[in-house]
Amino acid sequence: GFDKGPLPSAFGNLKNLVTLRAGNSSLTGILPSEMGLMTNLKLIQLNENELTGSIPSEVTESLTQLTQLELFKNRLTGAISLEAMTQLEQLRLHRNQFAGLVTLPETAPFKALALYWNKNLRGTIPLMLCDIPDFKIQVCGNGQ
């Protein structure tokens, strides 16, 4: 398992991995761009660590099968550009330092969306989310 320190760039070699769970593991550093090679991933849970930097475009553009992305309670920064992740059901990026434009996939089958306690996020929430029964959305609040 993972315990403390940075995520290794060798992660990219785990091309058949479907689930990556390492929440609350004292991980540090950036998300390696090589994670974009893990195209079979459906779930990423790296919440409650000390990860920094932005989500690499190699990850956001390549992991199109991802249904759950949980990176909350880290120190991640930058814009949130996830339009290629059209299978997302759960997106939890709250309690980071994201700032700028949020771009979400228009047709993703969202069931949960949490973006609160970030810095100055802007963008539009896909209109189709208004029609989903029992949809939970939390986008307000700041991390000042």
N, C-alpha and C positions, 0 to 999 in steps of 0.2 A: 504494500500500500504506500501511500504518500504520507510523509510526515515531515513538515518544516522545509523551508527553502523554496527555490524556484521550480516551476514546472519545466521538465526537460524538453528540449526541442526534439528529442528522439520520439516524443509522442506521435509524431507524424507517421512513424512506422507501424502504429497500431491501427491499421486501416480497417480491420474488421470489428473494432470495438463499437458497441452499440450504446453503452451506458458509462458515463464518467461521473463518479460520485466521490468528491473529496472536500466536502463542506467541513468547515471548522477544523482545518488541518494545519494551520499556521503556514500556509503557502505564501510566498512573497514573489515580487518581481512581476513581469509582464506575462500576458497570454502569448505563448509562442505562435508565430504565423504558421508553423508546421501543423498546428491543429487543424488547419484547413484541409489537410490531406486525409483526415479521418471522416470520410464522406458517409460512412454508415452510422454515425452517431445520431441517436434520437433524443438523448437526454444528457445535459450537462448541468451538474450541480457543483459549483465551486464557491458557494456562498460562505460568508463569515470567515474570510481569509484576509490577507494584506496585499491583494493583487493591485497593481498600478498600471498606468498607461491606458491606451484605448483598446477596443476590441478590433483586432486586425481585420482588414478587408478580406484577406484570404479566408478567414473564418466566416464572416458574414455572407460572403458570396458563394462559398462552396458547400456549407453544411445545410443543404436545402431539405434534408429529411428530418431535421431537428424539430421535435414536438415540444420540448421543455428546455428553457434556458434560464437558469437561476444563478445569477452573479451578485446577488444583493449582499450588502454589508461588506464591501471591499473599498478600495480607493481608486476605482476606475474613472477615467476622464474621457473627454472628447464627445463627439456627436454620436447618436445612435442611428445607424443606417442598416436596417434589417429587411429591406424589401424582397430579397431573394429567399428568405426563410418562410416560404408560403405554407408550411405545415405546422407552424407554431400554435400550440394550444395554451401554453403557460409561459409567460414572460415576466420575470421578477428581477428588475434591475434597480430597485429602490436602495436608498442609503449608500450612494456612491457620490462621485463628483462629476457626473456627466453634465455637459453643457452644450447648448446649441440645438441644431435641428434634430428632431426625431422623425425618422421615416420608417413606417411600419408596412408590412405587406397588406395590401387591400383585401385579399381574399383568404387570409389565414383563419383557421377555425378556432380563434381565441376563446378560452374559457376563463382566463385570469390574466390581468395586466397590472403590474405595480411599478410605477416610475417615480413615486414620491421621494422626497428628501434628496434631490439632486440639485444642480445649480442652473437656473435660467434655461430650462428646456423649452423648446417651442416646436410647433408643428401641429398637424391635424390627426385626430383619431379617426380611423376608418369608419365611415358611416354605417357599414353593415354590422358593426358591433352593437348598435342600438337595437337590433332585432334579435339578439341572442338571449334566450331565456336563461335566467340564473347567472348571467355574466357578472363577474366581479371586476371592477376597475378602481384603481387607486392611483391617481396621477397628481394630486395636489399636495402641497407642502413643500418647504424648501429646506436645504441643508446648510443654511447660513450659520 
